[in-house]
Amino acid sequence: MSTYVYGIADAAHPSLPDGMEGIGRPALTVRTVTGGGLAAIVSDAPENLRPKRRDLLAHQNVLSEAGGGGTVLPMRFASVAEDDDAVTAALEERAAHYHERLEALRDRVEYNVKAQHDEDSVLRTVMTEHPEVQAQVERNRATGGGSQGEKLRLGEMVASAVQHRELLDAQLIRASLEPHAHDVSPGPESSGWITNLSFLVDRASSERILGAVEELRQSSPHILFSVNGPLPPYSFVEVTPTAPQAAAVG
C-alpha cells in the first residue's frame, strides 16, 4: 500500500504523533518511518485521495501536533510515496538536505500575505496621482459622457494607471515586510491579488510582521490585506528537484 507523508522531523523529536488519527475515512493511524537520523510522519494512503475538508484539516492537525514539540518539515497535502521502504530510502539518500532544512526552519513559522485593491478607493487614488485622467473625465462629462473614442481613451488611461499603481503597491508591500522576515517566497499568481507572498519569520517575534501589515493598512487604505498564519513553513521546505522520482518524498 502507498504511504502518505505528513512531514519530516529529527528522529529525536520529542512529540512525534505516533498512534493518532490522520486522513481517511475511517481515519488511518499515524506512525513514523525512520532513516538517516530522521523520522517521517506517515500513515497509509487512502484510495482516491481528494482534497476534502476533513482530510485537509486532519493533515494540518497532525502537523500541528508534531510541531508543538519541535521543528517539522511540512509536506503539502497529497504527498505520497510508493511504500514505507521508499520513504526510508528517500530519508537516507537526502538526509543532509533534510537536516539542513530542519536547522534553517527551527523555531520559525510562515505567514502568507495577500493584497488586493479596493476598487473605489484605488480609482480615487489614481485620479489624484494622474491629473490627465481627471482632466479626461471632466472633458467627457462636459460633453455628456464623451464620444465612443473618448470613452475608450478614458478606459485605457484608467486601466494603465491602475496597473501602474498595482505594480507600485506590490513593490511597497514587499519592501515594507521583507525586513521582518528571514526569507520570502512568492506564491502563485491569481486574478484579483496584486501580490501573494509568504514570509518566514521567527515564531517568538511574529508580531513584528503583523505590526508592519497594520501600518500598511493605515497608510494605504486603498489596499485590502488577507493574512494567514502562523503556518507550518510549507513554502520553505525546498524539496530537492534532483532526487529520483521513485524515492521522492513530498
Secondary structure, DSSP 8 states (H G I E B T S, - for coil): --EEEEEEEETT-TT--TT-B-STTTT-B-EEEEETTEEEEEEE--TT----HHHHHHHHHHHHHHHTTS-EEE--TT-EESSHHHHHHHHHHTHHHHHHHHHHTTTEEEEEEEEEE-HHHHHHHHHHH-HHHHHHHHHHHHTTT--HHHHHHHHHHHHHHHHHHHHHHHHHHHHHHGGG-SEEEE----TT-SEEEEEEEEGGGTHHHHHHHHHHHHH-TTEEEEEEEEE--GGG----TTS-GGG---
